[in-house]
Amino acid sequence: MDSHPLWYYRRYKDIFLRKQNYEQEIAAIKSITSLDGQRVQEIGAGTGEFAEKILNCRVAHLEVVDYDPIAVEILRKRFAHQRNVSVIQANGFARAAGGQEFDVIIAMYSIILEDIFDKKNLEERILQMTTKLANKGVAIFEWIDAEISEKVYPQGMKSVVYENKEKDEIVLIESIYTPDTVTIKYSGKLEKEIIEYEAHLLSVTWREITSILENVTRLTGGKFGMVPIESLRRRVLGYVQKN
């Protein structure tokens, strides 16, 4: 798992929060389970923006996990005075070795970062999340519907996500969709430097994710379901609830 470039963290609020709708994502999570009074783990917490929204839901305890040491340093500073938050540097998809259990585990884009290589690894990551759940606990993750994405954006999608003409700064994002991968390319100019960065996400079809979740619940018991985040069903929350 590679670190994001430094500018990604340094300018995160300028670039990425302008169009981010965390309320929509929180509402989708609440349609699956309550967060009030729950022990929650967020995998791939990044700079902690989404973690703040989770905390606003009056959770009992929140554990934020990230593999990237830069992100972990940011998280530790941000939540230094929050007694009900713990920050862990680790692979959040590693199997639990006893100890802490959670009522809710949330993994947004972190679960489909393409270092998982193929769709069998996605199933393994979901299974690993369930090993840390308490009884009746829920593992929630985001996935991208490959078929819908290709239909809606057959030529991909390109837009300016940030521009400051006074500082001569601009960041463009280009998303390219295939049946297996979403390639996200960032380019532009920040602080007088040319930036280029590329990330890859695994994309799956509705049929494929259904098959994966059927296998997981066959092994673990419980039930599964899906809740669209967007009306076009391109971004979807999948979940598994443990018996």
C-alpha positions in Angstrom: 0.0 0.0 0.0 1.7 3.2 -1.2 1.3 6.6 0.5 -0.5 9.4 -1.3 1.8 12.3 -2.4 2.4 15.0 0.2 0.3 17.6 -1.7 -2.7 15.3 -1.4 -2.7 15.7 2.4 -1.4 19.3 2.5 -4.2 20.6 0.2 -6.9 18.0 0.9 -9.5 20.5 2.2 -8.9 22.9 -0.8 -9.2 20.2 -3.4 -11.4 17.3 -2.2 -13.9 18.8 0.3 -15.5 21.3 -2.1 -17.7 18.7 -3.7 -17.7 16.0 -1.0 -21.2 15.1 0.4 -20.5 13.2 3.6 -24.0 13.8 4.8 -25.3 11.6 1.9 -22.9 8.8 2.9 -23.8 9.1 6.6 -27.5 8.9 5.7 -26.8 5.7 3.7 -25.0 4.2 6.6 -27.8 5.1 9.0 -30.3 3.4 6.7 -28.3 0.2 7.4 -27.6 0.5 11.1 -27.6 3.0 14.0 -24.2 4.5 15.0 -25.5 6.0 18.3 -23.7 4.4 21.2 -21.8 2.0 19.0 -18.2 0.9 18.9 -17.1 1.8 15.4 -13.9 1.3 13.4 -13.2 3.2 10.2 -10.6 1.6 7.9 -8.7 4.0 5.7 -9.4 7.1 7.7 -7.1 9.4 5.8 -7.2 13.0 7.2 -10.2 12.3 9.5 -12.8 14.3 7.7 -15.3 11.4 7.5 -14.3 10.3 11.0 -15.6 13.7 12.3 -19.0 13.0 10.7 -19.1 9.6 12.4 -18.3 11.2 15.8 -21.2 13.6 15.3 -23.4 10.5 15.4 -22.7 10.1 19.1 -20.7 6.8 18.8 -19.4 5.3 22.1 -15.9 4.8 20.7 -14.3 5.3 17.3 -11.1 3.6 16.2 -9.6 5.1 13.0 -7.1 3.0 11.1 -4.8 3.9 8.3 -1.7 2.2 6.8 -0.1 5.5 5.6 2.2 7.0 8.3 1.5 10.5 7.0 -2.2 10.0 7.5 -1.7 8.5 10.9 0.3 11.6 12.0 -2.5 13.8 10.8 -5.1 11.7 12.6 -3.2 11.7 15.9 -2.9 15.5 15.9 -6.5 15.9 14.9 -7.9 13.7 17.6 -5.3 14.2 20.3 -8.0 15.5 22.8 -10.8 13.1 21.9 -11.0 10.5 24.6 -13.3 8.3 22.6 -11.1 8.1 19.6 -8.1 5.8 19.1 -5.7 6.0 16.2 -4.0 2.9 14.8 -1.4 2.5 12.1 -2.1 -0.9 10.5 -3.6 -2.8 7.6 -7.2 -2.5 8.6 -8.1 -5.6 6.7 -5.8 -7.9 8.7 -7.5 -10.6 10.6 -8.4 -9.9 14.2 -6.1 -11.6 16.7 -8.6 -11.4 19.6 -9.3 -8.4 21.8 -11.3 -5.5 20.4 -14.7 -6.1 18.8 -16.8 -3.6 16.9 -20.5 -3.1 16.4 -19.9 -1.3 13.1 -16.9 -1.4 10.7 -16.8 1.1 7.9 -14.5 1.0 4.9 -15.2 3.4 2.0 -12.9 3.6 -1.0 -10.1 1.9 1.0 -11.6 -1.6 0.4 -11.4 -1.3 -3.4 -8.0 0.2 -3.8 -6.5 -1.9 -6.5 -3.6 -3.3 -4.4 -6.1 -6.1 -3.7 -5.4 -7.2 -7.3 -8.6 -9.1 -8.0 -12.2 -9.7 -6.9 -11.3 -12.8 -4.8 -9.2 -10.5 -2.6 -12.2 -8.2 -2.2 -14.1 -11.2 -0.8 -11.2 -11.9 1.6 -11.2 -8.3 2.8 -14.9 -8.5 3.6 -14.4 -11.7 5.4 -11.6 -10.2 7.4 -13.8 -7.3 8.5 -16.4 -9.8 9.8 -13.8 -11.4 12.1 -13.7 -8.2 14.1 -17.5 -7.8 14.5 -19.5 -8.4 17.7 -22.7 -10.4 17.5 -25.2 -8.5 15.3 -22.4 -6.3 14.2 -22.3 -4.8 10.7 -19.5 -4.4 8.2 -20.1 -1.7 5.7 -18.1 -1.0 2.5 -18.3 1.1 -0.6 -18.1 -0.3 -4.1 -18.4 1.1 -7.6 -20.9 -0.5 -10.1 -18.8 -1.2 -13.2 -21.8 -1.6 -15.6 -23.6 1.6 -14.5 -20.4 3.6 -14.6 -19.6 2.5 -18.1 -23.1 3.3 -19.3 -23.2 6.8 -17.6 -19.6 7.8 -18.5 -18.7 5.8 -21.7 -15.9 8.3 -22.5 -14.8 8.7 -18.9 -15.2 11.9 -16.9 -12.9 14.9 -16.7 -13.4 18.1 -14.6 -11.6 20.9 -12.8 -11.9 20.1 -9.0 -9.9 23.1 -7.8 -8.8 26.4 -9.3 -7.2 29.6 -7.8 -6.3 32.0 -10.6 -4.6 34.4 -8.3 -2.1 31.8 -7.2 -2.0 30.2 -10.6 -3.2 26.9 -9.2 -5.4 24.3 -10.8 -6.2 20.6 -10.3 -8.0 18.4 -12.8 -9.4 15.0 -12.2 -10.1 12.4 -14.9 -11.9 9.1 -14.2 -11.8 6.2 -16.7 -14.1 3.3 -16.2 -13.6 -0.3 -17.4 -15.4 -3.5 -16.4 -12.7 -4.2 -13.8 -11.0 -0.9 -12.9 -11.6 2.8 -12.2 -8.5 4.8 -13.0 -8.4 8.2 -11.4 -5.8 10.7 -12.7 -4.9 14.0 -11.0 -3.0 16.6 -12.8 -2.3 20.3 -12.6 -0.3 22.9 -10.8 0.0 23.6 -7.0 2.4 25.9 -5.2 4.3 26.4 -8.5 4.9 22.7 -9.0 3.4 20.5 -11.7 1.5 17.6 -10.1 0.6 14.2 -11.5 -0.9 11.3 -9.6 -2.8 8.2 -10.5 -4.9 5.9 -8.3 -6.7 2.7 -9.3 -9.9 1.3 -7.8 -11.5 -2.1 -8.3 -14.9 -2.0 -9.9 -17.4 -4.9 -9.9 -20.8 -5.6 -11.3 -24.0 -6.0 -9.2 -24.0 -9.7 -10.0 -20.4 -10.1 -8.9 -20.8 -8.3 -5.6 -24.0 -10.3 -4.9 -22.0 -13.5 -5.5 -19.3 -12.3 -3.2 -21.7 -11.4 -0.4 -23.5 -14.7 -0.7 -20.2 -16.5 -0.2 -19.4 -14.4 2.8 -22.7 -15.0 4.5 -22.6 -18.7 3.7 -19.3 -18.8 5.6 -20.2 -16.5 8.5 -23.9 -16.6 8.8 -26.0 -13.4 9.0 -27.4 -11.4 6.1 -26.2 -9.0 3.5 -27.7 -6.1 1.4 -26.9 -3.1 -0.7 -27.8 0.6 -0.4 -27.1 3.1 -3.3 -25.3 6.3 -2.3 -26.2 8.0 -5.5 -29.5 8.0 -7.4 -27.7 6.5 -10.5 -26.5 3.6 -8.3 -22.9 4.1 -9.4 -21.6 4.2 -5.8 -23.2 1.7 -3.5 -22.8 0.6 0.1 -22.6 -3.2 0.6 -23.0 -4.6 4.1 -22.8 -7.9 6.0 -24.5 -8.3 9.4 -23.2 -11.0 11.6 -25.5 -13.4 13.5 
